């Protein structure tokens, strides 16, 4: 059962150095190559034959899903991601309107420290086309999370209507049972011209959750995607707001604008200023710290919310550390770039 999957994983390891060299100036090209290859598998209905393996037969003691960004527009067939080793598929970040994002290249890879920085600016094809793509996959049987945020530069009531539109277009899609408002992306432009909307999102969080909770069906869960650059006051404020709404938990965390020189020796620059959110090893310590703050707060108030851990989780030891800090789910993206799909099989064998 594992023979073809072993060959698939070996092939990834074999070609990775050459692909990394050829895509050094624009690492998104490597991601697009992988997606196209997976698209061939789904088009020819070979995904199960090639990717399925014994590690998929027994679920790990946590929910394993991809992190937002890997499947931004839902272009990976859910069955491909399932046979790769995920229990759940995250689609997004989805915005209601199509958005071009920033001019490429918008990603820098730091292979020596297994870290990345991106300043993409939430590019995407919009909720309508994402929904059409997900509808085209038919009865795949895999739970779907919609990670979403307002189209950049929206403000006030226009922003709220934008969120409303995304939920209304996606809430009736098969297997969509969770929403993940992305209030923590550091790379989006506000309507007032700012380059980082996280503070503004926190100020509007109560209004945003009011709209989201009105539109999301009762049987669908809501998890907030949290910033690793939060302060204790941010944590307290967020918890106080979410307690007034039916938020199920938190996804901790997004990327960080703190470019630790141990991992990001030279930051990307656009128009003479540092840009981008760092992921992989560069975010791990920040992410774990924020997760612990939310877990401490949960215990203090006796809440029963769930924590999903994401950010630099590239070893079984780090999985254990995040589970011990209260996580019941693990999300992956950047570590897979460097470790390859073989790592998913290792995680599924975690006991």
Buried (B, 14 or more C-beta within 10 A) or exposed (E): EEEBBEEBBEEBEEEBEEBBEEBBEBBBBBBEBBBEEBBEBBEEEEBBEBBBBEBBEEEBEBBBBBBBBBBBBBBBBBBBBBBBBBBBBBBBBBBBBBBEBBEEBBBBBBBEBBBBBBBBBBBBBBBBBBBEBBEEBEEBEBBBBBBBBBBBBBBEEEBBEBBBBBBBBBBEBBBBBBBBBBBBBBBBBBBEEEBBBBEBBBEBBBBBBBBBBEBBEEEBBBBBBBBBBBEEEBBEBBBEBBEEBEBBBBBBBBBBBBBBEEBBEEBBEEEEEBBBBBBBBBBBBBBBBBBBBBBEBBEEEEBEBBBBBBBBBBBBEBBEBBBEBBBBBBBBBBBBBBBBBBBBBBBBEBE
